[in-house]
Amino acid sequence: MQPWHFIVGIFALIIAIFILSYMKEKKRREELKKVSALLGFSFTPRPEEDITASFSNLKMFQKGHSRKAYNVLRGKWGSNHWIIFDYKYTTGGGKSSSTHTQTIACSMLGNASLPSFNMGPESIFHRIGDKLGFHDIDFSSHHEFSKKYLLKGNNEEAVRKLFASWILDYFQNRDRIVSIEADGDRILFYNHGKRINPGNLQSFIEEADQALRMFKKSIG
């Protein structure tokens, strides 16, 4: 094989990957637009910097660089207003860089206020860290919850009070582990490292809204 044949082949492969990626994203945008209309939500595919600025007190929007919120849906579900969007950010740089994506649902509680907490799937590395003094809030009454979830907060007493027994039961008995962050009147809900299929978007919103309603009930 001639050297130029190899170069042309690599160039063609790069173009093919780019086209496939473009078509995949275009299809996702079109499907999200249809779903948003069915749900009575607005939709814009353009990146919106004001979202990350409005929720900048939450740790998710403090990670990495090149942060972007796009494919944005806005609407009301039950009594709560939601912003749902695809979100990506990059950690590291150069050959060591890594891009992370997930679909996030955000809401604002109005006059209500939640203690700051961060809840997500617990790994073996988190358990090792806990033994080394990096504190995870565990519940002796709910071993399975404590095994599944890493829960942290600035005010442990307030977080323990928020996570009433019936809330722990709910998350403990779910098959899918979710990630939730909250601070004051802001909360976000996502499946770590995963974008939601447009066909599953309604159930995703319902799950997020269920969690929010439970936390609102817990704080009275």
C-alpha positions in Angstrom: 0.0 0.0 0.0 1.3 3.4 -0.9 1.7 5.9 2.0 -0.8 8.3 0.4 -3.4 5.5 0.3 -3.1 5.1 4.1 -3.4 8.9 4.6 -6.5 9.1 2.4 -8.0 6.1 4.2 -7.5 7.8 7.6 -8.9 11.0 6.3 -12.0 9.2 4.9 -12.5 7.4 8.2 -12.4 10.7 10.2 -15.0 12.2 7.8 -17.2 9.2 8.1 -17.1 9.3 11.9 -17.9 13.1 11.8 -20.9 12.5 9.5 -22.3 9.7 11.6 -21.9 11.7 14.8 -23.6 14.7 13.1 -26.5 12.6 11.9 -26.9 11.0 15.3 -27.1 14.3 17.0 -29.5 15.7 14.4 -31.8 12.7 14.9 -31.6 13.3 18.7 -32.5 17.0 18.3 -35.5 16.1 16.1 -36.8 13.5 18.5 -36.4 15.8 21.5 -38.3 18.5 19.7 -41.2 16.1 19.1 -41.2 14.9 22.7 -41.1 18.4 24.1 -44.1 19.3 22.0 -46.0 16.3 23.3 -45.2 17.2 26.9 -46.1 20.9 26.4 -42.5 22.0 26.9 -40.5 24.5 24.9 -37.3 23.3 23.1 -34.2 25.0 21.8 -31.1 23.1 20.6 -28.7 26.0 21.1 -26.3 26.1 24.0 -27.5 28.3 26.9 -24.9 29.7 29.3 -27.4 31.2 31.7 -28.4 27.7 32.9 -25.0 26.9 34.3 -24.7 30.4 35.7 -28.1 30.1 37.5 -27.1 26.8 39.1 -23.4 27.5 39.6 -23.6 26.8 43.3 -24.1 23.1 42.5 -20.9 21.0 42.2 -21.9 19.5 38.8 -21.5 22.9 37.2 -18.1 23.5 38.9 -16.4 20.5 37.3 -13.9 20.6 34.5 -14.0 23.2 31.7 -15.7 23.7 28.3 -19.1 23.3 30.0 -22.1 23.4 27.7 -25.9 23.0 28.2 -27.8 22.4 25.0 -30.9 20.6 23.7 -32.9 22.6 26.3 -36.5 21.8 27.3 -38.4 24.1 29.6 -41.9 23.4 31.1 -44.1 22.6 34.0 -44.7 19.2 35.4 -47.4 19.1 38.0 -46.7 22.1 40.2 -43.0 22.2 39.5 -41.1 24.0 36.7 -38.3 22.1 35.1 -35.3 22.7 32.8 -34.1 19.6 31.1 -31.0 19.6 28.9 -28.0 17.6 27.7 -24.8 18.7 29.4 -21.2 18.2 28.7 -17.9 19.2 30.2 -14.2 18.2 29.8 -11.7 17.3 32.4 -7.9 17.2 31.8 -6.3 18.5 28.7 -4.6 17.3 25.5 -4.3 13.6 25.1 -5.4 13.2 28.8 -8.7 15.0 28.3 -12.0 13.3 28.8 -15.5 14.6 27.9 -18.4 13.7 30.1 -22.1 13.9 29.1 -25.4 13.4 30.7 -29.0 14.6 30.7 -29.8 16.8 33.6 -33.2 18.0 35.1 -33.0 21.2 37.2 -35.7 23.0 39.2 -36.0 25.9 41.6 -38.0 25.5 44.8 -39.1 29.1 45.2 -39.5 29.9 48.9 -38.5 26.5 50.1 -34.9 25.7 50.9 -33.0 22.4 51.0 -29.7 21.7 52.9 -26.7 21.3 50.6 -26.2 17.7 49.7 -24.7 15.6 46.9 -26.0 12.1 46.4 -24.8 9.5 43.8 -23.7 5.9 43.2 -21.1 4.7 45.6 -18.1 2.8 44.3 -15.4 0.7 46.0 -13.1 3.8 45.8 -15.6 5.8 47.8 -15.8 3.1 50.5 -12.0 3.1 50.7 -12.0 6.9 51.0 -14.6 6.7 53.8 -12.3 4.4 55.8 -9.6 7.0 55.3 -11.7 9.8 56.7 -13.6 11.2 53.6 -16.9 11.1 55.3 -20.0 9.5 53.7 -23.3 10.0 55.5 -24.6 6.4 56.3 -27.8 5.3 57.9 -27.7 2.3 60.2 -31.4 1.7 59.6 -30.9 1.4 55.9 -27.8 -0.6 55.1 -28.8 -1.1 51.4 -29.2 2.6 50.8 -25.8 3.3 52.4 -24.3 0.6 50.3 -25.8 1.9 47.0 -25.3 5.7 47.6 -22.6 8.1 48.5 -24.3 10.9 50.4 -22.4 14.1 51.5 -23.5 17.4 52.9 -22.1 20.4 54.7 -24.6 20.1 57.5 -24.9 16.4 58.3 -27.6 16.9 60.9 -29.8 18.8 58.4 -29.2 16.2 55.7 -30.1 13.3 58.0 -33.3 15.1 59.0 -34.2 15.7 55.3 -33.7 12.0 54.4 -36.6 10.6 56.4 -37.1 6.9 56.7 -39.7 6.8 53.8 -37.4 8.7 51.5 -34.6 6.2 52.3 -37.0 3.4 51.6 -37.8 4.9 48.2 -34.3 5.2 46.9 -33.1 2.0 48.6 -35.7 0.0 46.7 -35.1 1.5 43.3 -33.3 -0.6 40.8 -31.6 2.3 39.0 -29.3 4.5 41.1 -29.8 8.2 40.5 -27.7 11.3 41.3 -29.1 14.3 43.0 -27.6 17.6 44.0 -29.3 20.4 46.0 -28.4 23.6 47.7 -31.0 26.1 49.0 -33.7 26.6 46.4 -32.0 24.7 43.6 -31.9 21.0 42.8 -30.7 18.9 39.9 -31.4 15.2 39.0 -29.5 13.0 36.6 -28.2 9.5 35.8 -24.5 9.6 36.2 -22.7 9.7 32.8 -25.9 8.9 30.8 -28.0 10.8 28.3 -31.6 10.0 28.4 -33.2 8.4 25.3 -35.9 10.8 24.0 -38.5 8.0 24.3 -37.7 7.8 28.1 -37.7 11.5 28.7 -41.2 11.5 30.3 -40.4 8.8 32.8 -37.1 10.7 33.6 -39.1 13.9 34.3 -41.6 11.9 36.4 -38.8 10.4 38.5 -37.2 13.8 39.0 -40.5 15.4 40.0 -41.2 12.5 42.4 -37.9 13.1 44.2 -38.5 16.8 44.4 -42.0 16.4 45.8 -40.7 14.0 48.5 -38.0 16.5 49.5 -40.5 19.3 49.6 -42.8 17.2 51.8 -39.9 16.3 54.1 -39.0 20.0 54.8 -42.7 20.8 55.3 
